[in-house]
Amino acid sequence: MSISTMLSGHSRTARTAATALGILALTTLSAAAAGPEPNKGDTTWMLISTILVILMTLPGLALFYGGLVRSKNILSVLMQVLCGFSLISILWVVYGYSVAFSSNPNEAMNPYFGGLSKMFLSGVLTADPTAGLSFANTGTFSKGVVLPEIVFVIFQLTFAAITPALIIGAFAERIKFSAVMVFLVLWFTFAYLPMAHMVWFWAGPDAYTLAASNADAIKTALGEESAKKFLDMLAAAGEDKAKVAEVLTAYGDALGATAGFLFQKGAIDFAGGTVVHINAGVAGLVCAIMAGRRVGFGKENMAPHNLVLTMIGASLLWVGWFGFNAGSNLEANGLTALAVLNTIVATAAAALAWSLAEGITRGHASMLGGASGAVAGLVAVTPAAGFAGPMGAIVIGLVAGIVCFWAVTSLKSIFKYDDSLDVFGVHGIGGIVGAILTGIFVDPALGGAGVTNYLATEATAVVGYDRAAQITSQLWGVGVSVVWTAVVSVVALLLIKVTIGLRVSEPAEREGLDITSHGERAYN
C-alpha cells in the first residue's frame, strides 16, 4: 500500500516512522536560515532523556546482567557492556548515524540502507572562521517544531549503543572478549543500522505540506525537479477537491518512496520494539545456539550470584526507560506524558503477572521473577508507548508478563538452548508481543492515539483505523526483523569462528572469565 494511501485513509502511517525515533533528516534546516527555531524546553527534555538512556546501560544493564551470572564472571560481563557501549558510540558518529538516518543516492538501496553523506556528522554542525559554530536543525513529529540535529544524533546514539549490549546476556560466561567486540561491530553495522533505517527513516512531517510556501522542504525531500512538478500540479488543480486529492495521493507516493522499507509497509514502532528488542533478542537466540551450552549446563549450579545487584540494575533500567520511551516523542507535551504513564503501568502489570504465574506454577513469587517481569513489561510497551492508551498498556503488560514467563521457563526447556540471561525469552518474545499488540491498541476506539495524518489540513487529524491492515503491517515488522537479524548473526558468528575463534577454552571457562580474560577478580 502506498504511503499516501496510508496517510489519507487507512491505518498505516506517517507517524510511523514510527514512531518515534526516526525522523530525520531529509528536512534538515540551517540554524541560521529562516525557519522555526528549537524550543529550549524540548531541547532540555531530549538531553535529559539521552542521559536517562545512558543510565539504562551504564550502570543499569551492566548491574542487571552482572548479578545474574556466577561470581567468577561478573567482571567479564561488566567489561563487555562498558566496552561495547564505548565502541558503538564511536562507530555511531563515524558512520552509523549516516547509514541509519540519511538517504541513499542509490534508489534501489534506499529502503534498506542510508548513505554516507552524514559520515563524521557532516552537515550536523559547521565551523565558520568568522561566525563560529552553527548547528543544523531537524524535525520532530509536529509540523514547524524542530530540534538541534546534534541532540537527535546523541539521543539515537544511546539506542544504538544499548541494543548490541543486550545480546551479551545470551552468550555470557563462555565467549572470548575479542570475539564479543568483533561480533558487536559486525552486528551493529549490518543488522542494527539497516533495521533503524527501514523502520524510522522518513521525510519528516514538514515535507508533507504541499504548498508553494514550503518549497524548500519539498525540494530537500524530492529534489528540485519533482518539487516543481507537484507544485505545478497543485496549482493546476485549483479548487477542485477531487483533483487536489489526486495530487496529494501522488505526492504522498513520491514521499513514501524515499522512506525506509518498513515505514512504507506501515509498521509502527514508537521507541524500538523491532529495531531494539526483537532485533537483539533473536540475535541472542542465534548466539546462544551457535556458541553452544556452557560447560556443566544442566549439571552444575549456575544460579545468579547476586540478586541485589540484579534488582538495582532492573530499577535503574525502569527509571532510564522513561527517557527511552517518552524521549522518543522528541518533544515535551501531552503525548510525552502518555508515554511516561504507559511505561509505569505496563511495567507494573507485567511484574505482577509474572509473579502471579510463578506463584501459581512454582508455589512462590521470586524477586528474580518480579524483576524479569518488569523488564518484560518495559520491552513490550516500548513500541506502544505513545500509541496505546493507559488501559491498553496495562493489557500489553499483563500479556507480556505471562508469555515471557512461559518462554523463559518452558520454551527454553523444550528446546534446551542455553540463553544464559534469557535475552530471547524477555527481549525477543516480549518485543514480538508488544509489536503485535501495538497494532491493536493504537485503535482510538480502544483508547489509542491513532496514527497522525500529515497530509491532513488539521494537525490533529488521524488516519482511519483498519485492524487487519495494521496488524499485517506489524507482522511485516516482526518478520523482517526476525529474518534479517538471524541471517546477519549467523554469518557474523561463522566468520568469527573461522578466524579468531568464538569460545574460550574449557579450563578458562571453568576458572572464570574474570581472571582468565581480564586478570582480576570481583571479590577478594
C-alpha positions in Angstrom: 0.0 0.0 0.0 1.3 3.4 -0.9 2.3 5.9 1.8 -0.2 8.4 0.6 -3.0 5.8 0.9 -1.9 5.1 4.4 -1.9 8.8 5.2 -5.2 9.7 3.6 -7.5 6.9 4.8 -6.0 3.7 6.3 -4.4 2.7 9.5 -0.9 2.8 8.5 1.2 5.7 8.7 3.2 8.5 8.8 3.7 8.8 12.4 5.0 5.5 11.8 8.2 6.4 11.4 7.2 5.5 13.7 7.4 6.5 15.8 9.4 7.8 17.5 12.7 7.7 16.7 13.0 8.1 13.3 12.7 11.3 11.9 15.3 12.9 10.3 17.0 14.2 8.0 15.6 15.0 4.8 14.2 18.2 6.3 17.4 19.4 7.9 17.5 23.2 8.1 20.3 25.6 8.8 20.0 27.1 12.2 21.0 30.4 10.7 18.4 30.2 7.9 14.9 31.5 8.1 12.6 28.9 9.7 11.5 27.6 13.1 14.0 27.7 16.0 14.3 24.9 18.5 12.3 25.2 21.7 14.6 25.2 24.8 12.1 23.1 26.7 12.1 20.4 24.1 15.8 20.5 23.8 16.3 20.2 27.5 13.9 17.3 27.8 15.7 15.5 25.0 19.1 16.0 26.6 17.7 14.6 29.9 16.2 11.7 28.1 19.5 11.0 26.5 21.2 10.9 29.9 18.5 8.6 31.2 19.1 6.1 28.3 22.8 6.1 29.1 21.8 5.2 32.7 19.9 2.2 31.4 23.2 0.8 30.0 25.8 2.1 32.4 25.2 1.0 35.1 21.6 -0.4 34.7 22.1 -3.2 32.2 25.6 -3.9 33.4 24.4 -4.5 37.0 21.3 -6.4 36.0 23.4 -8.8 33.9 26.3 -8.8 36.4 24.1 -10.1 39.3 22.7 -12.8 37.1 26.0 -14.5 36.3 28.2 -16.5 38.6 30.7 -14.6 40.7 33.7 -15.7 38.7 32.2 -14.0 35.6 30.7 -10.7 36.8 33.7 -8.5 35.7 33.6 -10.1 32.2 30.0 -9.0 31.7 30.6 -5.5 33.1 33.6 -5.1 30.8 31.7 -6.3 27.8 28.9 -3.9 28.4 31.2 -1.0 29.1 33.5 -1.5 26.1 30.6 -2.4 23.8 28.9 0.9 24.7 32.1 2.8 24.1 32.8 1.1 20.8 29.4 1.6 19.3 29.4 5.2 20.5 32.4 5.9 18.3 31.1 4.0 15.3 27.8 5.9 15.5 29.3 9.3 15.0 31.8 8.0 12.3 29.3 6.3 10.0 26.3 4.8 12.0 24.2 7.9 12.1 24.6 8.4 8.4 23.7 4.9 7.4 20.6 4.9 9.7 19.3 8.5 9.1 20.3 9.8 5.7 19.1 9.0 2.2 20.9 6.7 -0.1 21.7 8.0 -3.6 21.0 4.5 -4.9 17.2 4.4 -5.0 17.1 0.6 -5.0 19.1 0.5 -1.8 17.5 3.5 0.0 14.6 1.5 1.6 17.2 -0.7 3.4 20.4 1.3 3.9 21.1 5.0 4.2 24.0 6.7 2.5 27.3 8.2 3.7 26.5 11.9 3.3 26.4 12.3 7.1 29.7 10.5 7.8 31.7 12.1 10.7 28.5 14.1 11.3 29.0 16.1 8.2 26.4 18.9 8.0 25.2 18.4 11.6 27.4 21.2 12.8 29.6 23.6 10.8 32.6 25.6 11.8 32.9 29.0 10.2 36.1 31.1 10.6 34.2 34.2 11.2 30.8 33.1 12.5 31.9 30.2 14.6 29.8 27.1 15.0 26.4 26.7 13.5 24.0 23.8 14.2 21.6 22.3 11.8 18.1 21.6 12.9 15.9 18.6 12.3 12.1 18.0 12.5 10.2 16.3 15.3 6.6 14.9 15.0 4.9 18.2 14.8 5.0 20.5 11.8 7.1 23.5 12.4 8.8 22.1 15.5 12.5 21.4 15.3 15.4 20.2 17.4 19.1 20.8 17.0 20.1 17.8 14.9 23.1 17.1 17.2 20.5 16.4 20.0 18.8 13.8 17.8 22.3 12.4 17.0 23.2 11.8 20.6 19.8 10.5 21.6 19.9 8.0 18.8 23.5 7.1 19.8 22.2 5.8 23.1 19.8 3.4 21.4 22.4 2.2 19.0 24.8 1.5 22.0 22.4 -0.3 24.3 20.9 -2.6 21.6 24.1 -4.7 20.9 24.8 -4.7 24.6 21.6 -6.6 25.2 22.9 -9.5 23.2 25.8 -10.0 25.6 23.5 -11.7 28.1 22.7 -14.6 25.7 26.3 -15.9 25.4 27.6 -14.7 28.8 30.2 -16.8 30.6 31.8 -18.5 27.6 32.8 -16.1 24.8 36.2 -14.5 24.1 36.3 -10.8 24.8 37.8 -10.2 21.4 35.1 -12.2 19.7 32.4 -10.2 21.5 33.8 -6.9 20.3 34.1 -8.1 16.7 30.6 -9.5 16.7 29.2 -6.2 18.1 30.8 -4.3 15.2 29.5 -6.6 12.5 26.0 -6.9 14.0 25.7 -3.1 14.6 26.8 -2.4 11.0 24.7 -5.0 9.2 21.7 -5.6 11.5 21.1 -2.6 13.7 21.7 0.2 11.2 19.6 -1.3 8.4 16.7 -2.0 10.8 16.8 1.5 12.2 16.7 2.9 8.6 13.9 0.6 7.5 11.7 1.4 10.4 12.5 5.0 11.3 13.7 6.9 8.3 11.2 9.2 6.5 10.9 12.7 5.1 9.7 14.3 8.3 6.3 16.0 9.0 7.1 19.3 7.3 7.7 17.7 3.9 4.0 16.6 3.9 2.8 20.2 3.5 2.4 20.6 -0.3 2.4 24.3 -0.7 4.4 26.9 -2.5 5.4 28.4 0.9 7.0 25.0 1.7 9.0 24.7 -1.5 12.4 24.4 0.3 11.4 21.4 2.4 9.8 19.8 -0.7 13.0 20.3 -2.7 15.0 18.8 0.1 12.8 15.7 0.2 12.3 15.1 -3.5 14.7 17.3 -5.5 14.0 20.5 -7.4 12.5 18.9 -10.5 10.0 16.8 -8.6 9.1 19.7 -6.3 8.3 21.9 -9.2 6.2 19.2 -10.8 4.0 18.7 -7.8 3.6 22.4 -7.0 2.6 22.9 -10.6 0.1 20.0 -10.4 -1.4 21.5 -7.2 -1.7 24.9 -8.8 -3.5 23.4 -11.9 -5.9 21.5 -9.6 -7.2 24.8 -8.3 -10.3 24.5 -6.1 -11.3 21.1 -7.4 -11.2 18.9 -4.3 -11.1 15.6 -6.3 -8.1 16.8 -8.3 -6.4 18.1 -5.2 -6.8 14.7 -3.5 -5.3 13.0 -6.6 -2.3 15.4 -6.4 -1.8 14.7 -2.7 -2.0 10.9 -3.3 0.7 11.1 -5.9 2.8 13.4 -3.7 2.4 11.0 -0.8 3.5 8.1 -3.0 6.6 10.1 -4.0 7.5 10.9 -0.4 6.8 7.3 0.7 9.3 6.1 -1.9 12.1 8.0 0.0 11.3 6.3 3.3 12.5 3.1 4.9 11.1 -0.2 3.8 9.1 -1.0 6.9 7.9 2.6 7.2 6.4 2.2 3.8 4.7 -1.0 5.0 3.1 0.9 7.8 4.8 -0.8 10.7 4.5 1.5 13.8 7.2 1.3 16.5 7.2 4.2 18.9 10.6 3.5 20.6 12.2 0.3 19.4 10.2 -2.9 19.7 11.5 -4.1 16.4 14.7 -2.1 16.0 15.9 -2.8 19.5 14.2 -5.7 21.2 13.2 -8.2 18.6 16.5 -7.4 16.8 18.6 -8.1 19.8 16.5 -10.9 21.2 16.6 -13.0 18.0 20.4 -12.3 17.7 20.8 -13.5 21.2 19.0 -16.8 20.4 21.2 -17.4 17.4 24.3 -16.6 19.5 23.2 -18.9 22.3 22.7 -21.8 19.9 25.8 -21.3 17.8 28.1 -20.7 20.8 26.8 -23.9 22.4 26.0 -24.5 26.0 28.2 -23.5 28.9 30.4 -26.2 30.4 28.3 -28.0 33.0 25.0 -26.6 31.8 22.1 -28.7 33.2 24.5 -30.5 35.6 26.1 -27.8 37.7 24.6 -24.9 39.7 24.5 -21.8 37.6 22.2 -19.7 39.8 22.7 -15.9 39.9 25.3 -14.9 42.4 23.9 -11.5 43.5 20.2 -10.8 43.1 20.6 -7.5 45.0 22.7 -6.2 42.0 20.1 -7.5 39.7 17.3 -5.7 41.5 19.3 -2.4 41.5 20.0 -2.9 37.8 16.3 -3.6 37.0 15.3 -0.5 38.9 17.8 1.7 37.0 16.5 0.2 33.8 13.0 1.2 34.7 14.0 4.8 35.5 16.1 5.1 32.4 13.3 3.7 30.3 11.4 6.9 30.8 14.0 8.6 28.6 13.9 5.7 26.2 10.1 5.7 25.7 9.0 9.2 26.5 12.0 10.8 24.9 11.1 9.1 21.7 8.3 11.6 21.2 11.1 14.2 20.5 9.0 16.9 22.2 7.8 17.7 25.7 4.0 17.6 25.5 0.9 15.6 26.4 2.0 12.6 24.3 5.3 12.5 26.2 3.3 12.3 29.5 1.2 9.4 28.0 4.4 7.5 27.2 5.6 8.1 30.8 2.4 6.8 32.2 2.3 3.8 29.9 5.9 2.9 30.9 4.8 2.8 34.5 1.5 0.9 34.2 2.6 -1.7 31.6 5.8 -2.5 33.6 3.8 -2.8 36.9 1.3 -5.1 35.2 4.0 -7.3 33.8 5.8 -7.6 37.1 2.6 -8.6 38.8 1.6 -11.0 36.1 5.0 -12.8 36.1 4.9 -13.0 39.9 1.4 -14.4 39.8 2.2 -17.0 37.2 5.3 -18.0 39.1 3.4 -18.3 42.3 0.7 -20.5 40.7 3.1 -22.8 38.9 6.0 -22.9 41.4 4.4 -22.1 44.7 6.4 -18.9 45.3 7.0 -15.5 43.7 10.7 -14.7 43.5 12.4 -11.4 43.4 14.2 -12.5 40.2 10.8 -13.3 38.7 9.4 -9.9 39.6 12.4 -8.1 38.2 12.3 -10.2 35.0 8.6 -9.4 34.6 9.2 -5.7 35.0 11.8 -5.8 32.2 9.4 -7.9 30.0 6.8 -5.1 30.5 9.3 -2.4 29.6 10.2 -4.3 26.5 6.6 -4.9 25.4 5.3 -1.4 25.9 8.3 0.1 24.0 6.6 0.0 20.6 3.3 1.1 22.0 4.4 3.8 24.5 2.9 6.7 22.6 0.3 4.8 20.6 -1.7 2.9 23.2 -3.9 4.3 25.9 -3.1 3.5 29.6 -5.7 0.7 29.7 -4.2 -0.8 26.6 -0.7 -0.5 28.1 -1.9 -2.5 31.1 -3.2 -5.3 28.9 0.1 -5.3 27.0 2.0 -5.6 30.3 -0.2 -8.5 31.6 0.2 -10.5 28.4 3.9 -9.9 28.2 4.5 -10.9 31.8 2.7 -14.3 31.3 4.0 -15.0 27.8 7.7 -14.2 28.7 7.4 -16.3 31.8 6.4 -19.2 29.7 9.2 -18.5 27.2 11.8 -18.4 29.9 10.6 -21.4 31.9 9.0 -23.7 29.3 10.1 -22.8 25.8 13.8 -22.8 26.8 13.4 -26.2 28.5 11.7 -27.7 25.5 14.5 -26.8 23.0 17.3 -26.9 25.6 19.2 -23.9 24.3 21.5 -22.1 26.8 20.4 -18.4 26.6 22.4 -17.5 29.7 20.4 -14.5 30.8 17.2 -15.0 28.8 17.7 -12.4 26.2 15.4 -14.1 23.7 12.8 -15.0 26.3 12.4 -11.5 27.5 13.5 -9.2 24.7 12.7 -11.3 21.7 9.4 -12.7 22.8 8.4 -9.5 24.7 9.3 -7.4 21.6 7.1 -9.6 19.4 4.2 -9.5 21.8 4.5 -5.7 22.1 4.8 -5.1 18.4 1.7 -7.1 17.5 -0.4 -5.7 20.3 0.6 -2.2 19.4 -1.3 -2.7 16.1 -4.4 -3.5 18.2 -4.2 -0.9 20.9 -3.3 2.1 18.7 -7.0 2.0 17.8 -8.7 5.2 19.0 -11.8 3.1 19.8 -9.7 1.3 22.4 -8.2 4.5 23.8 -5.2 4.6 21.5 -3.7 7.7 20.0 -4.2 6.7 16.4 -1.8 7.5 13.6 -1.3 11.1 12.6 -2.3 12.1 9.1 0.3 14.5 8.0 -1.4 15.2 4.7 -4.5 16.5 6.5 -5.0 20.2 6.9 -5.6 19.9 10.6 -2.6 18.9 12.6 -4.6 16.6 14.9 -6.3 14.5 12.2 -5.6 10.8 12.3 -5.9 8.2 9.6 -8.8 5.8 9.7 -8.1 2.6 11.7 -8.1 -0.8 9.9 -7.3 -3.5 12.4 -6.4 -6.2 9.8 -4.3 -3.8 7.8 -2.4 -2.5 10.9 -1.7 -6.0 12.3 -0.5 -7.1 8.9 1.9 -4.1 8.9 3.1 -5.1 12.4 3.7 -8.7 11.2 5.8 -7.3 8.4 7.9 -5.5 11.0 8.3 -8.6 13.2 9.0 -10.9 10.3 11.6 -8.7 8.6 13.3 -8.1 12.0 13.5 -11.8 12.8 14.9 -12.9 9.5 17.3 -10.0 8.9 19.0 -10.2 12.3 19.1 -14.0 12.3 20.9 -14.1 8.9 23.3 -11.4 9.9 24.1 -13.1 13.3 24.7 -16.5 11.7 27.1 -15.0 9.1 28.9 -12.9 11.7 29.4 -15.8 14.1 30.6 -18.1 11.3 33.2 -15.5 10.2 34.4 -15.2 13.8 34.6 -18.9 14.3 36.9 -19.5 11.3 39.1 -16.5 12.1 39.7 -15.6 15.8 37.5 -18.3 17.4 34.4 -17.8 19.4 34.8 -19.5 22.8 37.4 -19.6 25.5 39.0 -22.9 26.4 37.2 -25.3 28.8 39.8 -24.8 31.6 39.5 -21.0 31.2 35.7 -21.2 31.3 35.8 -23.4 34.4 38.1 -21.0 36.2 36.0 -18.0 35.2 36.4 -15.3 32.6 37.2 -12.6 35.2 40.6 -14.0 35.9 41.3 -15.7 32.6 40.2 -12.9 30.3 40.8 -9.8 32.4 43.3 -10.8 35.0 41.2 -9.8 38.1 38.6 -10.9 40.5 35.5 -9.1 41.6 35.6 -10.3 45.2 38.8 -10.7 47.2 
